[in-house]
Each structure stands twice: as C-alpha cells, then as structure tokens.
Amino acid sequence: MKSTKRNTFFGLAALGALGLGYSVYKSFITSDKSSSLINLGINQERKSYTRQKVAIIVSESILAIQLPIQEILKNTKDVVFVLAPTIAKDEFLRENEVDSGLSFKVIETGTAIGCFHVLKHIKATYNIFNLHDFLPSSTKTSSDNEQLTFDLEEYVNLHLNNFLQNVVELPSDSTSIQETVNQYIYN
C-alpha cells in the first residue's frame, strides 16, 4: 500500500514537471518568435477581418496599392474580387498566389458594365470600386469616349444606387485608396 502511494506521488510529480516544462518551452518559443518578428519590423498582432459582405472591383488603381489578396481571401468569408475587363483571372491568381480553392471568390468580367452587373447579383453590403479607372482620359475628345463616360456615370448613379446597399467610390490618390479599402476589409 505504501509503494502505491509513493508511485502515485512520483507519477503526479513527473506529470507536473512535464507540464511546467512544456509551458516554459511554449513561452520561450512564443517570446522568441515575437522578438524576431519585431526585429524584422513585422507586427505580430493578428488583424481582425470584416464579417460583412464586401465586393471590390479590381482595376488598375486597386492593383497599384498591392493588397494582400491571398491573405484577405483566406481570412474572410464574404469578400469577393470582381476583375475589370483589362485584368485576366489566371494572371491575377498567379501574381497574387491565390490558392485554387479560393479562386471562386475572384470573378472575371468582359465589360465595364459587366463588373457592375456582377455587383448587383452579389448583393454585398459594401461595393467598392474606382469609377475613374473605367472612364476614358479627359484629354481624349472623341464622341465615343464622351458617350461611354456619360453612359457609365449615368448607369452607376441611376441604376446601381437602386440595387446596391452601400456604394463606396474610391478617391483618386493611392494613399486614400489604401486607407478606404482597409477600412472595409479590416475591423
């Protein structure tokens, strides 16, 4: 009987020492990792992502700010990227290293109006785009370009506001674009 109590005591002591050793090891690994991340200038805090439905039309200005597309797609449930007609889906997926399992969140379109039709069908809470990327340069004076400008602006102003919950038109400078997009992607 005495040896059974002694064996139980040693077993519990060994288990306690093992647990203490593991917790010291875990805290050492965590502190070493955070200090090495700090030394690299990387913020270790986990970003909190939106739980809202967000649709972003990826045009030239969105590409220029270099969003972490793979990270956003992986960590959000309801963020969808609609590609402008000038951007090929295969190339976009490859350049942003998007996993094939997430490629369904990237939608390719053939026309500018098609991008906005997709937004209507997605029914996202926030619909983010830069209309300036779709409008022709102001230096061009062709009647076709003027007609396209008028039609697209009219379409967005008259039709989309009736179908979309929140239209977020991005500003023209890249710093403001980055801040605005981050406001809707991250909490």
C-alpha positions in Angstrom: 0.0 0.0 0.0 2.9 2.3 0.9 4.6 1.8 -2.5 1.3 2.5 -4.4 1.0 5.9 -2.7 4.7 6.6 -3.5 4.3 5.6 -7.1 1.2 7.8 -7.4 3.1 10.7 -5.9 6.1 10.3 -8.2 3.7 9.9 -11.2 1.9 13.2 -10.3 5.2 14.9 -9.7 6.6 13.8 -13.0 3.4 14.9 -14.8 3.5 18.3 -13.1 7.2 18.7 -14.0 6.4 17.8 -17.6 3.5 20.3 -17.7 5.7 23.0 -16.2 8.5 22.2 -18.7 6.1 22.4 -21.6 4.7 25.8 -20.5 8.2 27.2 -20.2 9.1 25.8 -23.6 5.9 27.3 -25.1 6.5 30.7 -23.6 10.1 30.6 -24.8 9.1 29.8 -28.3 6.4 32.5 -28.3 8.7 35.2 -26.9 11.5 34.2 -29.3 9.1 34.4 -32.3 7.6 37.7 -31.3 11.1 39.3 -30.7 12.3 38.0 -34.0 9.2 39.4 -35.8 9.7 42.7 -34.0 13.3 42.8 -35.2 12.2 42.2 -38.7 9.7 45.1 -38.4 6.7 42.8 -38.7 3.7 43.5 -36.4 2.7 40.2 -34.7 -0.8 41.4 -33.9 -3.4 39.4 -35.8 -5.6 41.5 -38.0 -9.3 41.3 -37.5 -11.2 41.0 -40.7 -14.7 42.1 -41.6 -17.6 39.8 -41.4 -19.6 41.9 -43.8 -20.2 41.1 -47.4 -17.7 43.2 -49.4 -17.3 43.3 -53.2 -14.3 45.0 -54.7 -13.9 45.7 -58.4 -10.2 45.2 -59.0 -9.0 47.8 -61.5 -5.6 49.4 -62.1 -5.8 51.6 -59.0 -6.6 48.6 -56.8 -3.7 46.7 -58.3 -1.4 49.6 -57.7 -1.9 49.5 -53.9 -0.9 45.8 -53.8 -3.5 44.4 -51.4 -2.6 41.1 -49.8 -5.2 39.3 -51.9 -4.4 35.7 -50.8 -4.4 36.7 -47.1 -7.7 38.6 -47.5 -9.4 35.7 -49.3 -8.1 33.2 -46.8 -9.2 35.1 -43.7 -12.6 36.4 -44.8 -15.7 34.6 -45.6 -17.6 37.1 -47.7 -15.1 39.2 -49.6 -15.3 38.9 -53.4 -13.0 40.4 -56.0 -14.6 41.3 -59.4 -11.9 41.8 -62.1 -12.1 44.7 -64.5 -12.1 43.6 -68.2 -8.5 44.6 -68.6 -7.3 42.0 -65.9 -7.1 38.3 -66.8 -8.2 36.0 -64.0 -5.4 33.4 -64.5 -2.7 36.1 -64.4 -4.3 37.8 -61.3 -4.5 34.5 -59.4 -0.9 33.6 -60.3 0.6 37.0 -59.5 -1.2 37.1 -56.1 -0.5 33.5 -55.3 -4.2 32.7 -54.7 -4.9 29.1 -53.7 -7.0 27.2 -56.3 -9.6 26.5 -53.5 -10.2 30.3 -53.1 -10.4 31.1 -56.8 -14.2 31.0 -56.8 -14.0 34.4 -54.9 -12.5 36.0 -57.9 -14.9 36.8 -60.8 -13.8 37.7 -64.3 -15.8 40.1 -66.4 -15.7 41.0 -70.1 -17.0 44.6 -70.0 -17.1 47.6 -67.6 -20.9 47.3 -67.4 -20.4 43.6 -66.6 -18.5 44.4 -63.5 -21.4 46.5 -62.2 -23.9 43.8 -63.1 -21.9 41.3 -61.1 -22.1 43.7 -58.1 -25.9 43.8 -58.4 -26.0 40.0 -58.2 -23.6 39.6 -55.4 -25.7 41.9 -53.2 -22.7 42.8 -50.9 -23.1 45.2 -48.0 -20.2 47.3 -49.3 -19.4 47.7 -53.0 -16.0 49.2 -53.6 -14.7 50.5 -56.9 -12.8 53.4 -58.6 -15.0 54.7 -61.3 -12.2 56.8 -62.7 -10.4 53.6 -63.8 -13.3 52.9 -66.2 -13.7 56.4 -67.6 -11.6 57.5 -70.6 -8.9 60.1 -70.1 -10.2 63.7 -70.0 -7.6 64.6 -72.7 -9.5 62.4 -75.3 -12.3 64.3 -77.0 -13.8 61.6 -79.2 -17.6 61.5 -79.2 -17.4 57.7 -78.5 -15.4 58.3 -75.3 -17.8 61.1 -74.2 -20.7 58.8 -74.8 -19.0 56.0 -72.8 -18.3 58.4 -70.0 -21.9 59.6 -69.9 -23.4 56.2 -70.1 -21.2 54.6 -67.4 -21.6 57.5 -65.0 -25.4 57.5 -65.6 -25.5 53.8 -65.1 -23.7 53.9 -61.8 -25.6 56.9 -60.5 -29.1 55.9 -61.6 -29.1 52.1 -61.6 -26.6 50.9 -59.0 -27.8 53.1 -56.2 -31.2 51.4 -56.6 -29.7 47.9 -56.3 -26.6 48.2 -54.0 -26.7 48.7 -50.3 -23.6 50.9 -49.9 -21.6 52.2 -52.9 -18.0 53.2 -52.0 -16.4 55.1 -54.8 -12.7 55.3 -54.2 -10.7 58.6 -54.3 -8.1 59.1 -57.0 -4.9 59.1 -54.9 -3.3 55.8 -53.9 -2.9 56.6 -50.2 -6.6 57.4 -49.8 -7.5 54.3 -51.8 -5.4 52.1 -49.4 -7.0 53.7 -46.3 -10.5 53.4 -47.7 -10.2 49.7 -48.7 -8.5 48.8 -45.4 -11.5 50.5 -43.6 -13.9 48.0 -45.2 -11.6 44.9 -45.1 -10.2 45.1 -41.6 -12.2 45.8 -38.4 
